[in-house]
Amino acid sequence: MSDPNTFEDMNGCAVGISAAIEQARWGAWDEEVTMTPRHYAHAVQQAGGLALLLPPDDAAEAAPERWLDRIDALILSGGSDIDPAFYGQPPHPKTKGIRPERDRFEIALARAAVQRKMPLLGICRGMELLNVALGGDLIQDLDDVVGPGNHPHQAGAFVGHEVRLEPGSLAARAVGAETTAVSSSHHQGPGELGAGLKATGWFVGEPVVEAIELDQAQHPFALGVLWHPEVEERSRVVGALVEAARERVQA
């Protein structure tokens, strides 16, 4: 029988990862599922954290603390587009796959996590969700800004490119560099930034914001990145989140 105190004795922490709602097929089954790519959990586990999946639940709108009381950090994961109704825009023809129940759940968690200063990392859609949760909006298709076909995007695949990070920013410290090669898969990005957020990362060669964060005087670790650090081998960004959660638990 396992020792229930082992994880705590290792200074571990629990990281909640928001789960998507998708139609999936495996074997003879074709079902609607709550899921997230394994990279997310694996990156948390490699950093010494305990990965917990958080399926959407409308009850979180009224009581997000029921979820946040059980975790030490929150990852808002990637996935399909956010319903533009949540940021006051009509849907763009290229806005696809919206799941308002997921949006409601994650917006509630994000706002509550910011309020309690819980370590928070938004990845791709999760970065956009953080911006929307704090009152910002989105560019629904980046081709409208940089020109058709100029922003590298391939549905269902990661595209490599470089990102420039603000010196001294949380993003730069988490990555460990001021310029870095990343893997991304997105056709949207942040427009007007939400309350307290600042841009600290940009696509090299394009006016596309790739990292946003809250001032650390306001929140010790609230970061959103438009790329996918979880697919990296021993992700420094996910590791920084887990370390921030560990410090918070031990404080």
Secondary structure, 3 states (H helix, E strand, C coil): CCCCCHHHHCCCCEEEEECEEEEEEECCEEEEEEECCHHHHHHHHHCCCEEEEECCCHHHHCCCHHHHCCCCEEEECCCCCCCHHHHCCCCCCCCCCCCHHHHHHHHHHHHHHHHCCCCEEEECHHHHHHHHHCCCCEECCCHHHHCCCCCCCCCCCCEEEEEEECCCCHHHHHHCCCEEEEEECCCCEECCCCCCEEEEEEECCCCCEEEEEECCCCCCCEEEECCCHHHCCCCHHHHHHHHHHHHHHHC
